[in-house]
Amino acid sequence: MSVLVVGSVALDSVETPFGKADNVLGGSGTFFSASASHLAPVQLVGVVGDDYPMAQLEPLRARGVDMAGLEQTAGQSFRWRGRYRHDLNSAETLETHLGVFSHFSPKIPAQFRSAPFVFLANIDPRLQLDVLRQVERPTLVACDTMNFWIESRRPDLLELIKHVDLITLNDGEARQLTDCTNLVKAARWIMERGPSIVIIKKGEHGAFLFKERSIFFAPAYPLEDVFDPTGAGDSFAGGFMGYVARTGDLSDDNLRRAVVYGSAMGSFAVERFSIQRLLEIGPADIAARVADFKRLVAFEEERSA
Amino acid sequence: MSVLVVGSVALDSVETPFGKADNVLGGSGTFFSASASHLAPVQLVGVVGDDYPMAQLEPLRARGVDMAGLEQTAGQSFRWRGRYRHDLNSAETLETHLGVFSHFSPKIPAQFRSAPFVFLANIDPRLQLDVLRQVERPTLVACDTMNFWIESRRPDLLELIKHVDLITLNDGEARQLTDCTNLVKAARWIMERGPSIVIIKKGEHGAFLFKERSIFFAPAYPLEDVFDPTGAGDSFAGGFMGYVARTGDLSDDNLRRAVVYGSAMGSFAVERFSIQRLLEIGPADIAARVADFKRLVAFEEERSA
């Protein structure tokens, strides 16, 4: 089954302690698509300017990303310039030019409206709500958000979460949204307001999946070389939603596996700039990394205990 | 088999967002003993002043902590006063009075010298080395340390780690000691200099166990209420070493289980002030929490993948 994603398609310029990349493919929709397309067909909705290097998106199209919903309009594409310091934990934004993205009004093509799995990447919650008005009873709707919207669009965001099944957000955002320092309490706060599933991402410290009273935790993969953290969260979401779309199974056991696929895809994303690594890998790499995750946390309880 | 611990026995005054405790039992040796004694006999070596409320240690003695190595000398006991802010992540030290601890010179009683498992809690590495000269070929020697010694006693610490099998330290300390930001690289750096096993503790973010090329990760237990983080690391070490001493098994599988026991004991420690919670719990509580850890990280790989 396919997964519909609505998000940004951008050009990133990134500086890390290991190198520099200028005007490379970026944006939540791009990372999500590059990741999810390893697991399921993807339908991408977004907007770019007339300066966008469309040919560079060809590898995504070749892997099954349907770009019928990617508008190209007159103007500049969304550009982000950022830098990571030595610890790679947080990006320092040096410049953001929204360009045509500032007037983005997602139009879901008719053939995408019945997508069973929908991911509303990190955009204005008013637009996320607008997308929900255009789709037809999806099986699972997930959304992402960020500190900016939690602050500036709180009522819209609270309205949005009434209508989604799942929200992904990072630990700082979860605390900001709920005013609960404790993440278990933060997740409960959110679950009382709509989503039955909450994923709290802690970056290099892994991710929690909350569903009813069940809590699952997957560590981040302990890479020796994290090259560029940009897009890790969106690649995580792509792996998660792609796996859910591939299996169509919303059981607790399967959602746990989906989190591991998400963590695996996130761990690939950070090994190179942009979506480079996500374009290189294949099913065997993904299977091997999932097996590594299994070994990473595996222990047997004592028989006699 | 028994485990010997050499560490501080102190009086803590702690303030958290949830309350205050004055002059309660604290210190690395105390937390370690309260934790490890659930799993194995403990031999405690430390020093207190003539002001120490010895009667309050009775519950530990009753649970099998041999205090033949706990000296009481004229003077003030080690006292620490600290505060945790809302996020509970790091203690702010308000006062430290070393008292008799400043002249601590561990004397291992003859009957303790053949202890098969030895834990050198966080004290001056010169004293840790001195303990090693007094014991007879233990099966496993583990040590802890802290930023203060990494800075002020680096040559001694590097000498010490040549002679220990295992070191536990937190992520910040591992980075400080090795000058590697990446924890996998930091662990390798340490393993090249002595210990064959490295445990890097990340507080609320869990703990890594490194042994040869194997990496194991155990999350911290997602408690809804963390009351007082003091002693979590030493309780972790106590659970780990206690489990290793109980089983006498140094296989990779068993060390993984030991990390989970450590994490379980650490998670109990933070539920109350001082060693209160560690004194309340029994085998059924520990088994239940270990089972919870198993559920927390459990996922099955896809059969067909």
Interface residues (C-beta under 8 A of the other chain):
Chain A: H86 D87 L88 T181 N182 L183 V184 K185 K202 H205 G206 F208 S214 I215 F216 F217 A218 P219 P222 L223 E224 D225 V226 T247 D253 R256 R257 V259 V260 A287 V290 A291 K294 R295 L296 V297 A298 F299 E300 E301 E302 A305
Chain B: H86 D87 L88 T181 N182 L183 V184 K185 K202 H205 G206 F208 S214 I215 F216 F217 A218 P219 P222 L223 E224 D225 V226 T247 D253 R256 R257 V259 V260 A287 V290 A291 K294 R295 L296 V297 A298 F299 E300 E301 E302 A305
